[in-house]
Amino acid sequence: MELFLRRGAARLAQHPAGGLIVIPAPRSELEAWLDLDPEQPAFFWAPSAGNHWAGLGHARSLTLPPSLPPELLAERAAALLAELQTRCHPLAAPLAPRAFGGLAFSRSPPDSDSWASFGAGRFTLPRWLYRHHAGGASLALVVLPGEGDETLGDEWPRLQRILDALSHPTPPAMHGVTRRQTTWEELPLAEWNAQVEAALEAIREGRLEKVVLARRSRLPLSSPLAASRVMHHLRESSPLGTRFAIRHGRRTFLGATPELLVAREAERVWSEAIAGSSSGDLASEMLSNPKERAEHALTLRDIVSGLRPLCSSLNTASQPDLLRLRHVTHLVTPIRGVLAGNHHVLRILAALHPTPAVGGCPRSDALRWIDAHEEAHRGWYAGPVGWFDARGDGEFRVALRSGLFGDDEALLYAGAGIVEGSVPGEEYHETALKLRAMLLAVEGALET
């Protein structure tokens, strides 16, 4: 396989755009991927059903400054993957190039170094791209124009490490991490209550219709916590979510989100309105609860309003359904459409993000209110994470049930929508339910 890659690299290096060389690979769970070359960027995308993807290193990248107009995002993204050629081994399934990444929740600058390596937005075409599916798996090396064997010399030993990790994955529970004392630093309840009351006052005065408040839990770490272990335990605590991980520098943003923001395949587009939350024992009452239905309707209205100018047809379910997760239940309404033009998935994303499910409405007023009142910068929490390909297809989910992991700390986030009738204590309890899956994964990863 290495000989095939070397010969393919020599040919693609002469191509004006470069390309991918694809070989067959062992089909393996992806957690071990995050233990490879911790200094390299890494990506992990594992929906509850469908193909799983992972990436390592970077061949090309797109870093977005906060001032970049959204309409230029799709144009730059298209150039990132333009005209790449693919040379596929006869035994390998074809594998199209795709870029992974995401955007911060808002364009306001971060208040600490925690999110510095992520910035306002970043998308990367990995040097190594792996896909596993029901029928097998493929591994691709991305070669850029002019990259000969000398330039790619570090990739050949990396290839062997990748194949070894896929062929003989080390169970995360055997990494030898001992139990550590966990003392989470939480936002005091009194401060949360004061923020909710301030939001309710703005709603009563007519300045806001809804605003989403988020709080952060911080765990100081005396030694790094392996992201692979957290991802392993998230598979148990959030079986219905799409597990994702994005590593830049020494920090990894990961989670298991239940919420689809947008997916595009050719002329078809999908989204979901997910808003309104309850614990399991009260879930059956949500469909008849006026407060939860009103909050859900705001999100549905906003997403439909964003999609309608881009679509020739758009359909939604007549009534919301219940999305039952392990620790919390939401109201959900699927949305399906047919695009009126060749709109890149990032163009559609820019029209939707942030929805009232994570920001509020009116959108601009709610975002200004969040910047002025929230206790900690969200970074990429509640922003869109996902992938796109050269055709402009892709899938992005809202980065909920998530956290940022560094060498010295773990940061977890959860939010609750504040509308007329919200009760501060009940909203705090809702955030505790939403934190539960990540807390369980971290606690499991801290034990042998």
BALO-171361 format. One record per residue (C-alpha): chain; residue number from 1; residue in one letter; x, y, z. Coordinates in nm, 3 decimals. Layout:
BEGIN
> A,NUM,A,X,Y,Z
...
This chain:
BEGIN
> A,1,M,0.000,0.000,0.000
> A,2,E,0.285,0.238,0.076
> A,3,L,0.429,0.179,-0.271
> A,4,F,0.089,0.257,-0.427
> A,5,L,0.072,0.577,-0.223
> A,6,R,0.424,0.685,-0.315
> A,7,R,0.363,0.630,-0.686
> A,8,G,0.027,0.804,-0.668
> A,9,A,0.180,1.098,-0.484
> A,10,A,0.443,1.139,-0.753
> A,11,R,0.172,1.158,-1.019
> A,12,L,-0.064,1.389,-0.829
> A,13,A,0.219,1.624,-0.738
> A,14,Q,0.233,1.714,-1.110
> A,15,H,-0.138,1.794,-1.124
> A,16,P,-0.225,2.168,-1.096
> A,17,A,-0.470,2.105,-0.808
> A,18,G,-0.329,1.789,-0.645
> A,19,G,-0.568,1.527,-0.518
> A,20,L,-0.638,1.215,-0.313
> A,21,I,-0.488,0.867,-0.324
> A,22,V,-0.731,0.612,-0.178
> A,23,I,-0.646,0.269,-0.038
> A,24,P,-0.852,0.006,0.146
> A,25,A,-0.823,0.015,0.524
> A,26,P,-0.939,-0.188,0.824
> A,27,R,-1.287,-0.102,0.950
> A,28,S,-1.248,0.020,1.307
> A,29,E,-1.410,0.238,1.567
> A,30,L,-1.263,0.585,1.557
> A,31,E,-1.176,0.669,1.918
> A,32,A,-0.814,0.560,1.871
> A,33,W,-0.782,0.813,1.589
> A,34,L,-0.777,1.091,1.849
> A,35,D,-0.468,0.940,2.014
> A,36,L,-0.259,0.965,1.697
> A,37,D,-0.012,1.255,1.679
> A,38,P,-0.166,1.481,1.946
> A,39,E,0.015,1.785,1.801
> A,40,Q,-0.171,1.746,1.471
> A,41,P,-0.522,1.875,1.395
> A,42,A,-0.774,1.592,1.416
> A,43,F,-1.140,1.549,1.322
> A,44,F,-1.403,1.292,1.414
> A,45,W,-1.761,1.266,1.285
> A,46,A,-1.978,0.974,1.395
> A,47,P,-2.356,0.999,1.346
> A,48,S,-2.579,0.748,1.521
> A,49,A,-2.651,0.600,1.176
> A,50,G,-2.450,0.627,0.855
> A,51,N,-2.087,0.666,0.757
> A,52,H,-1.822,0.762,1.014
> A,53,W,-1.533,0.991,0.922
> A,54,A,-1.202,1.094,1.071
> A,55,G,-0.922,1.323,0.961
> A,56,L,-0.565,1.387,1.072
> A,57,G,-0.328,1.670,0.988
> A,58,H,-0.404,1.943,0.738
> A,59,A,-0.336,1.974,0.368
> A,60,R,-0.538,2.290,0.312
> A,61,S,-0.724,2.509,0.556
> A,62,L,-0.959,2.804,0.559
> A,63,T,-0.942,3.035,0.860
> A,64,L,-1.221,3.287,0.891
> A,65,P,-1.166,3.629,1.044
> A,66,P,-1.459,3.771,1.245
> A,67,S,-1.509,4.042,0.983
> A,68,L,-1.561,3.804,0.689
> A,69,P,-1.906,3.866,0.534
> A,70,P,-2.114,3.545,0.534
> A,71,E,-2.169,3.564,0.158
> A,72,L,-1.794,3.514,0.099
> A,73,L,-1.783,3.200,0.311
> A,74,A,-1.919,2.965,0.044
> A,75,E,-1.694,3.118,-0.224
> A,76,R,-1.378,3.055,-0.022
> A,77,A,-1.499,2.709,0.078
> A,78,A,-1.552,2.610,-0.285
> A,79,A,-1.195,2.711,-0.366
> A,80,L,-1.064,2.495,-0.081
> A,81,L,-1.163,2.172,-0.257
> A,82,A,-1.168,2.281,-0.620
> A,83,E,-1.047,2.041,-0.891
> A,84,L,-0.884,1.784,-0.665
> A,85,Q,-0.827,1.458,-0.851
> A,86,T,-0.876,1.110,-0.702
> A,87,R,-0.664,0.803,-0.770
> A,88,C,-0.826,0.497,-0.615
> A,89,H,-0.668,0.157,-0.544
> A,90,P,-0.868,-0.122,-0.717
> A,91,L,-0.967,-0.272,-0.381
> A,92,A,-1.073,0.059,-0.222
> A,93,A,-1.415,0.222,-0.222
> A,94,P,-1.413,0.571,-0.378
> A,95,L,-1.373,0.855,-0.130
> A,96,A,-1.455,1.216,-0.219
> A,97,P,-1.263,1.498,-0.048
> A,98,R,-1.439,1.692,0.223
> A,99,A,-1.344,1.963,0.470
> A,100,F,-1.433,1.953,0.839
> A,101,G,-1.470,2.236,1.087
> A,102,G,-1.710,2.489,1.225
> A,103,L,-1.785,2.842,1.335
> A,104,A,-1.795,3.018,1.668
> A,105,F,-2.136,3.094,1.813
> A,106,S,-2.087,3.468,1.765
> A,107,R,-1.833,3.706,1.617
> A,108,S,-1.746,3.871,1.946
> A,109,P,-1.382,3.810,2.043
> A,110,P,-1.314,3.544,2.309
> A,111,D,-1.247,3.658,2.664
> A,112,S,-0.961,3.412,2.729
> A,113,D,-0.702,3.196,2.554
> A,114,S,-0.921,2.885,2.584
> A,115,W,-1.062,2.921,2.232
> A,116,A,-0.767,3.103,2.070
> A,117,S,-0.663,2.811,1.847
> A,118,F,-1.019,2.779,1.708
> A,119,G,-1.087,3.144,1.624
> A,120,A,-1.405,3.271,1.460
> A,121,G,-1.415,2.977,1.222
> A,122,R,-1.192,2.719,1.062
> A,123,F,-1.229,2.445,0.801
> A,124,T,-0.959,2.194,0.715
> A,125,L,-0.901,1.944,0.439
> A,126,P,-0.712,1.678,0.639
> A,127,R,-0.386,1.530,0.516
> A,128,W,-0.531,1.186,0.600
> A,129,L,-0.901,1.114,0.556
> A,130,Y,-1.069,0.795,0.678
> A,131,R,-1.425,0.669,0.622
> A,132,H,-1.587,0.358,0.755
> A,133,H,-1.926,0.229,0.651
> A,134,A,-2.123,-0.093,0.664
> A,135,G,-1.929,-0.249,0.376
> A,136,G,-1.575,-0.159,0.474
> A,137,A,-1.341,0.137,0.504
> A,138,S,-1.110,0.356,0.299
> A,139,L,-0.809,0.572,0.383
> A,140,A,-0.693,0.863,0.167
> A,141,L,-0.376,1.072,0.154
> A,142,V,-0.414,1.427,0.020
> A,143,V,-0.128,1.544,-0.201
> A,144,L,-0.086,1.906,-0.309
> A,145,P,0.084,2.028,-0.628
> A,146,G,0.462,2.003,-0.607
> A,147,E,0.468,1.777,-0.301
> A,148,G,0.718,1.508,-0.385
> A,149,D,0.847,1.220,-0.179
> A,150,E,1.082,1.448,0.012
> A,151,T,0.798,1.678,0.123
> A,152,L,0.579,1.384,0.222
> A,153,G,0.856,1.195,0.403
> A,154,D,0.690,1.230,0.745
> A,155,E,0.368,1.077,0.614
> A,156,W,0.502,0.727,0.550
> A,157,P,0.574,0.640,0.917
> A,158,R,0.245,0.811,1.003
> A,159,L,0.069,0.577,0.759
> A,160,Q,0.197,0.277,0.953
> A,161,R,0.082,0.426,1.285
> A,162,I,-0.263,0.489,1.139
> A,163,L,-0.297,0.135,1.002
> A,164,D,-0.172,-0.013,1.330
> A,165,A,-0.425,0.193,1.529
> A,166,L,-0.708,0.088,1.299
> A,167,S,-0.605,-0.278,1.296
> A,168,H,-0.538,-0.307,1.670
> A,169,P,-0.731,-0.032,1.849
> A,170,T,-0.648,0.007,2.217
> A,171,P,-0.966,0.012,2.427
> A,172,P,-0.987,0.355,2.592
> A,173,A,-1.058,0.191,2.928
> A,174,M,-0.709,0.034,2.918
> A,175,H,-0.515,0.360,2.891
> A,176,G,-0.425,0.349,3.259
> A,177,V,-0.588,0.671,3.375
> A,178,T,-0.644,0.660,3.751
> A,179,R,-0.940,0.806,3.935
> A,180,R,-0.904,1.175,4.000
> A,181,Q,-1.088,1.408,4.232
> A,182,T,-1.345,1.611,4.041
> A,183,T,-1.452,1.949,4.174
> A,184,W,-1.645,2.142,3.914
> A,185,E,-1.648,2.520,3.925
> A,186,E,-2.008,2.624,3.860
> A,187,L,-2.190,2.952,3.805
> A,188,P,-2.354,3.031,4.142
> A,189,L,-2.728,2.981,4.138
> A,190,A,-2.784,3.338,4.258
> A,191,E,-2.598,3.476,3.955
> A,192,W,-2.796,3.253,3.721
> A,193,N,-3.123,3.365,3.878
> A,194,A,-3.021,3.730,3.838
> A,195,Q,-2.945,3.675,3.468
> A,196,V,-3.279,3.505,3.410
> A,197,E,-3.466,3.786,3.588
> A,198,A,-3.282,4.043,3.374
> A,199,A,-3.382,3.849,3.062
> A,200,L,-3.745,3.831,3.176
> A,201,E,-3.745,4.207,3.234
> A,202,A,-3.622,4.264,2.878
> A,203,I,-3.898,4.034,2.752
> A,204,R,-4.167,4.214,2.955
> A,205,E,-4.046,4.548,2.819
> A,206,G,-4.077,4.418,2.463
> A,207,R,-3.703,4.436,2.383
> A,208,L,-3.679,4.058,2.339
> A,209,E,-3.918,3.778,2.258
> A,210,K,-3.677,3.506,2.366
> A,211,V,-3.312,3.478,2.470
> A,212,V,-3.104,3.167,2.540
> A,213,L,-2.878,3.180,2.844
> A,214,A,-2.580,2.945,2.870
> A,215,R,-2.366,2.858,3.167
> A,216,R,-2.025,2.697,3.187
> A,217,S,-1.888,2.428,3.418
> A,218,R,-1.510,2.418,3.459
> A,219,L,-1.298,2.129,3.583
> A,220,P,-0.928,2.204,3.653
> A,221,L,-0.705,1.915,3.543
> A,222,S,-0.366,1.826,3.687
> A,223,S,-0.291,1.619,3.375
> A,224,P,-0.454,1.595,3.031
> A,225,L,-0.768,1.387,2.989
> A,226,A,-0.763,1.178,2.669
> A,227,A,-1.036,1.290,2.430
> A,228,S,-1.064,0.930,2.306
> A,229,R,-1.184,0.820,2.651
> A,230,V,-1.452,1.089,2.665
> A,231,M,-1.572,0.997,2.315
> A,232,H,-1.586,0.631,2.413
> A,233,H,-1.812,0.706,2.709
> A,234,L,-2.027,0.948,2.508
> A,235,R,-2.124,0.654,2.290
> A,236,E,-2.293,0.510,2.600
> A,237,S,-2.438,0.828,2.752
> A,238,S,-2.562,0.981,2.421
> A,239,P,-2.641,0.696,2.182
> A,240,L,-2.875,0.907,1.965
> A,241,G,-2.642,1.202,1.914
> A,242,T,-2.388,1.270,1.643
> A,243,R,-2.050,1.245,1.813
> A,244,F,-1.793,1.494,1.690
> A,245,A,-1.444,1.605,1.785
> A,246,I,-1.227,1.884,1.645
> A,247,R,-0.869,1.934,1.768
> A,248,H,-0.662,2.244,1.708
> A,249,G,-0.342,2.305,1.899
> A,250,R,-0.359,2.133,2.236
> A,251,R,-0.735,2.164,2.275
> A,252,T,-1.018,1.941,2.157
> A,253,F,-1.380,2.049,2.120
> A,254,L,-1.608,1.747,2.132
> A,255,G,-1.962,1.640,2.207
> A,256,A,-2.267,1.440,2.105
> A,257,T,-2.525,1.674,1.960
> A,258,P,-2.886,1.581,1.886
> A,259,E,-2.962,1.887,1.671
> A,260,L,-2.939,1.911,1.293
> A,261,L,-2.897,2.266,1.164
> A,262,V,-2.878,2.192,0.791
> A,263,A,-2.793,1.912,0.551
> A,264,R,-2.776,1.944,0.173
> A,265,E,-2.757,1.678,-0.096
> A,266,A,-2.784,1.816,-0.450
> A,267,E,-3.114,2.007,-0.466
> A,268,R,-3.252,1.863,-0.140
> A,269,V,-3.216,2.032,0.197
> A,270,W,-3.307,1.925,0.550
> A,271,S,-3.328,2.098,0.885
> A,272,E,-3.498,2.051,1.222
> A,273,A,-3.662,2.284,1.468
> A,274,I,-3.570,2.157,1.814
> A,275,A,-3.687,2.376,2.100
> A,276,G,-3.879,2.316,2.420
> A,277,S,-3.733,2.084,2.683
> A,278,S,-3.853,1.870,2.970
> A,279,S,-3.739,1.592,3.197
> A,280,G,-3.862,1.242,3.124
> A,281,D,-4.142,1.237,3.382
> A,282,L,-4.306,1.548,3.232
> A,283,A,-4.233,1.478,2.866
> A,284,S,-4.582,1.351,2.786
> A,285,E,-4.726,1.692,2.878
> A,286,M,-4.502,1.892,2.643
> A,287,L,-4.728,1.868,2.339
> A,288,S,-5.007,2.043,2.530
> A,289,N,-4.788,2.288,2.722
> A,290,P,-4.850,2.645,2.589
> A,291,K,-4.508,2.775,2.700
> A,292,E,-4.314,2.490,2.536
> A,293,R,-4.524,2.505,2.219
> A,294,A,-4.477,2.883,2.191
> A,295,E,-4.100,2.853,2.237
> A,296,H,-4.088,2.578,1.975
> A,297,A,-4.294,2.785,1.730
> A,298,L,-4.040,3.069,1.745
> A,299,T,-3.760,2.841,1.627
> A,300,L,-3.972,2.677,1.358
> A,301,R,-4.083,3.016,1.225
> A,302,D,-3.726,3.144,1.210
> A,303,I,-3.583,2.841,1.027
> A,304,V,-3.866,2.840,0.773
> A,305,S,-3.815,3.214,0.719
> A,306,G,-3.443,3.158,0.652
> A,307,L,-3.497,2.866,0.414
> A,308,R,-3.793,2.995,0.215
> A,309,P,-3.601,3.244,-0.007
> A,310,L,-3.356,2.967,-0.101
> A,311,C,-3.614,2.697,-0.180
> A,312,S,-3.866,2.627,-0.455
> A,313,S,-4.067,2.413,-0.212
> A,314,L,-4.061,2.369,0.164
> A,315,N,-4.253,2.129,0.387
> A,316,T,-4.285,2.091,0.763
> A,317,A,-4.479,1.849,0.978
> A,318,S,-4.816,1.985,1.089
> A,319,Q,-4.740,1.912,1.455
> A,320,P,-4.415,1.873,1.651
> A,321,D,-4.310,1.534,1.778
> A,322,L,-4.114,1.429,2.085
> A,323,L,-3.739,1.371,2.063
> A,324,R,-3.667,1.147,2.360
> A,325,L,-3.304,1.149,2.465
> A,326,R,-3.158,0.970,2.766
> A,327,H,-3.177,1.265,3.008
> A,328,V,-3.410,1.516,2.845
> A,329,T,-3.695,1.531,2.591
> A,330,H,-3.741,1.802,2.326
> A,331,L,-4.010,1.908,2.083
> A,332,V,-3.892,1.853,1.725
> A,333,T,-4.034,1.941,1.383
> A,334,P,-3.857,1.806,1.072
> A,335,I,-3.822,2.047,0.778
> A,336,R,-3.764,1.936,0.417
> A,337,G,-3.711,2.147,0.107
> A,338,V,-3.602,2.161,-0.255
> A,339,L,-3.348,2.433,-0.333
> A,340,A,-3.426,2.694,-0.598
> A,341,G,-3.059,2.720,-0.700
> A,342,N,-2.715,2.571,-0.645
> A,343,H,-2.675,2.708,-0.292
> A,344,H,-2.364,2.586,-0.110
> A,345,V,-2.444,2.430,0.227
> A,346,L,-2.247,2.712,0.393
> A,347,R,-2.468,2.970,0.220
> A,348,I,-2.772,2.798,0.369
> A,349,L,-2.602,2.775,0.709
> A,350,A,-2.534,3.150,0.710
> A,351,A,-2.906,3.215,0.657
> A,352,L,-3.003,3.004,0.961
> A,353,H,-2.739,3.043,1.231
> A,354,P,-2.798,3.113,1.512
> A,355,T,-3.158,2.999,1.538
> A,356,P,-3.377,3.102,1.833
> A,357,A,-3.306,2.758,1.981
> A,358,V,-2.956,2.875,2.079
> A,359,G,-2.969,3.255,2.044
> A,360,G,-3.309,3.414,2.068
> A,361,C,-3.527,3.658,1.882
> A,362,P,-3.513,3.911,1.746
> A,363,R,-3.177,3.758,1.652
> A,364,S,-2.952,4.065,1.657
> A,365,D,-3.104,4.201,1.979
> A,366,A,-3.072,3.864,2.151
> A,367,L,-2.706,3.828,2.048
> A,368,R,-2.623,4.174,2.181
> A,369,W,-2.800,4.088,2.507
> A,370,I,-2.603,3.762,2.539
> A,371,D,-2.271,3.940,2.478
> A,372,A,-2.356,4.193,2.749
> A,373,H,-2.489,3.956,3.016
> A,374,E,-2.351,3.603,2.980
> A,375,E,-2.082,3.508,3.232
> A,376,A,-1.845,3.324,2.995
> A,377,H,-1.770,3.338,2.624
> A,378,R,-1.926,3.043,2.440
> A,379,G,-1.650,2.992,2.185
> A,380,W,-1.773,2.726,1.943
> A,381,Y,-2.040,2.597,2.183
> A,382,A,-2.382,2.631,2.011
> A,383,G,-2.208,2.714,1.683
> A,384,P,-2.234,2.498,1.368
> A,385,V,-1.991,2.206,1.327
> A,386,G,-1.974,1.963,1.039
> A,387,W,-1.843,1.911,0.688
> A,388,F,-1.882,2.008,0.323
> A,389,D,-1.755,1.863,-0.004
> A,390,A,-1.655,1.998,-0.345
> A,391,R,-2.016,1.995,-0.472
> A,392,G,-2.139,2.216,-0.188
> A,393,D,-2.316,1.928,-0.018
> A,394,G,-2.265,1.879,0.353
> A,395,E,-2.409,1.847,0.699
> A,396,F,-2.387,2.080,0.997
> A,397,R,-2.514,2.027,1.346
> A,398,V,-2.544,2.265,1.638
> A,399,A,-2.258,2.199,1.879
> A,400,L,-2.464,2.121,2.188
> A,401,R,-2.396,1.867,2.467
> A,402,S,-2.033,1.960,2.421
> A,403,G,-1.714,2.069,2.591
> A,404,L,-1.364,2.197,2.533
> A,405,F,-1.076,1.985,2.667
> A,406,G,-0.722,2.112,2.719
> A,407,D,-0.417,2.001,2.915
> A,408,D,-0.521,2.189,3.228
> A,409,E,-0.902,2.218,3.216
> A,410,A,-1.229,2.085,3.084
> A,411,L,-1.509,2.330,3.001
> A,412,L,-1.868,2.207,2.960
> A,413,Y,-2.160,2.420,2.843
> A,414,A,-2.540,2.406,2.857
> A,415,G,-2.815,2.658,2.792
> A,416,A,-3.187,2.718,2.839
> A,417,G,-3.432,2.933,2.645
> A,418,I,-3.589,3.216,2.844
> A,419,V,-3.938,3.323,2.740
> A,420,E,-4.235,3.476,2.915
> A,421,G,-4.329,3.240,3.197
> A,422,S,-3.979,3.101,3.256
> A,423,V,-3.886,3.027,3.618
> A,424,P,-3.515,3.069,3.707
> A,425,G,-3.486,2.754,3.918
> A,426,E,-3.659,2.539,3.657
> A,427,E,-3.431,2.672,3.383
> A,428,Y,-3.123,2.595,3.593
> A,429,H,-3.252,2.240,3.640
> A,430,E,-3.293,2.215,3.262
> A,431,T,-2.928,2.306,3.208
> A,432,A,-2.830,2.043,3.465
> A,433,L,-3.021,1.779,3.265
> A,434,K,-2.848,1.887,2.945
> A,435,L,-2.506,1.868,3.112
> A,436,R,-2.574,1.518,3.237
> A,437,A,-2.452,1.325,2.930
> A,438,M,-2.119,1.511,2.916
> A,439,L,-2.069,1.489,3.292
> A,440,L,-2.120,1.112,3.281
> A,441,A,-1.872,1.081,2.993
> A,442,V,-1.609,1.285,3.176
> A,443,E,-1.661,1.096,3.501
> A,444,G,-1.630,0.767,3.314
> A,445,A,-1.312,0.885,3.141
> A,446,L,-1.158,0.978,3.477
> A,447,E,-1.190,0.622,3.605
> A,448,T,-0.991,0.317,3.512
